Amino acid sequence: MSKYFYHGVTGSFVSIPLVLEILKTGGLKCKSLLGKEPRGYNGLNYVSVCKKYPPEDYKSTTMDNAFYTFVQDNFCFIISNEIDAIKTTPAGKIKWNLYSDSMLTDKRNRISDMFDEWQVYKEIPLSAIIGIGIPVQCLAPTLKDFPSDCNTIKSFRKLLELANELGLDIVDTNQRGFVEEYERKKQEASVKIYQISKKLEQVINRE
């Protein structure tokens, strides 16, 4: 199982402003803090994250999973393992309630239809975010056709600049086994890992 937690966004370039906004506003927040309607087992007051489990766990279950649905090949946040995350239990036949965040009365006993999901109460501060994942291989061919002065390219430059200022690691979520490689390098070195694909860098900077 992975050491760190991961929170997926989406794989499309339209996620760039969202990722940038999350970093600018101080981290990941639950729906109640964002003024949004509840949807899913995390309800109004919890933020969903996941860990990557061993391959055999994904093969042996019939449940959905969060890692390959929301993290692999998508934008994501890499989060410290020191956050207070609650491991969910299988929802079974219990369906989430659109109008209530109280699927269970015990706040420490959260449920989900995804076996690798964990939940965090209220928010994950920026101080707990240690890196971001970018689907480099998928985005590079698309972004090269964008004008260099368009808002998407400008937002991407700002995202990479902010990530560098914050000392965040950057990984390619299109790479198979990126979690294992990243966490191995993180364990071996005390310095931050800041890697942007040359291909992506050339697209953004039009070199």
N, C-alpha and C positions, 0 to 999 in steps of 0.2 A: 504494500500500500504506500502511496506517495506520502512524503513528509509534509508538504504544504497543501493548502486548500486552493481551489480554483473556482472562479466565478465567470461563467461564459456570458457573452453578449450575443452577437451574431457574426456571420462571416462576411457580410456585405460592406462595401465602402461607406454606405450610409451610416454605419455605426461609428465612424471616425469622430463626428461632432459629439456623440453621446459619451464615448470614452473620454474625450477631452473635457467635457462638462463635468463628469464624475471626478476627475482629478482636480479640476479647478474648484469644485464645491466641497471638497473635503472627504470624499470617500463614497462608499455604497450605503444607501439608505433604504429602509423598508417602505412599503407603499403608503402607510399612514403618514410618514414624514414627508412624502412626496405629493400627498394629496391625491393618490390614485385609488381606484377601486380594487378590492381584493380579487385575486385570481390564482388558483393553484393552492397547493397544500401549505405554502408558507404564509398564506393569509395576509393580513394587514401589517403585522408587526415583526415579521421575520425575513431575513435575507437568506436566500439559498446559496450554498456553496457545495463543492464536492471534493472528494479525493479520488485519485486513480487507484483502483484495486488491481490485484493480480489478474492476468488474462483468464485463468481458469474460473474466476468468480463471475466474469461476464458470460462465459460459456455455459455455466451450470445453473443460471437463473433464467426465469421466464419474465422477470420484471424489467421495466425500462431502466435506462441508466442516464445519469446527468452528464458524465464525462464525454461520451461519444456523441451525445445529442447537442450539448451546448458549448463544449470547450474545444475538442479536437476540430481543427479546420475553421475555427472562429476567433474573433477577438475575445480576449479574456483577461482577467486580473489574477495575478498570483499573490496569494495571501499568506501571511505568517501563520505558523502552526501554534502560535501562542494565543490566538483569539479564543473566546469562550464559545465554541461551536457545539451544538447538540446533535448527536447521531440520531437520525430518524429511524423509526421502525416501520415495517411494511404496512401499508394502509389496508391491504386486503379488500374487503367489501365496503370500507368506510369511504364515502365520497366527501370531497371538500365542500364546504358550505359557502356560497357566494356572499351571504350576508353576515357571516360570523367568522371570527378568527379562533373560535374555541372548539376545534375538532376534538380536543381532549382537555380536561380541566387542569391537568398537571402540565405546567409550562416546560418541565424538563422531559416530557414524553411526547415528542413531536412525531408526526407520521408523514409518509410520502409514498408515492407510487414508483419512485426511483431508488433502487437499493443502495446507491453510493452517495446519496444526498445527506448533507448535514445542514443545520439551520442556525443562524445567529440572530439574537434578539436585537431589534431596532436598527443597528447600523454597524458598519465596519469602517473605522476611521482610516484616513489616508496614511497614518503612521503604520498601519498593519499591512498595507499594500507594498509588496517588495518588487513587483514586476508586472509587465503586461505581455500578452501574447498577441501576435499579429499573423494572420494567414498570408504570409509573404508570397508564396508561390502562386496563389490564386489571384492576388490583388495586382501584382506587378504587370502582367500582360494587359489588364484592363486600364490601370492608371496611366500607362504610357500614352494612351490616346486622349487623355484629358489635357486641355490647355494649361500651360504652366502657371497662369494667373487665375485659374478658376478656384472657387471656394473650397472644393474638395482637396486639391493639392495644397492650398494654403493651410487648411485645417490639419492636414497630415504633417506638414512641416512643423506647425505649432505643437502637435502632439509629440513628435519626436524630440523637439526642443525642450518641452516641459518634462518629458520622461528623463531626459539627460540631466536637467536641473534638479529633479527630485532624486536622482541616483537610482532610478528604477532599472531593473534588468529587462531586456527585450528578447523574446524568443519567437521562433517561427512555429506556429501551431499546425502548419501543413506538414511538418516533418514528423514522420512516424517515430514514436518513442521520444518525443521532445521532452516529456516530463522526466524520464529516467536520465537522459543526457544532462538536462539542466540541473537536476538535483544532485547528480554526481559531481558536476563541476562546482556547484555551490558548496558542497561539502569539502572539496579539495582545496578551494581557495577562499581566503577571507576578503579578497577584493571583489567588487561588484562585476558582474558579467554584463557588458553592454555590447550587444552584437546586432548590427543591422545588416541584412543581406546586401552585398554590393549591387545586386540587380535592383533591389528596391531603392537603394540610395541613389543610384543613377536615374531612376525614374522620377524620384522626388526632386532632385536637384538639377535634373536635365543636363547631366554631364556628358 
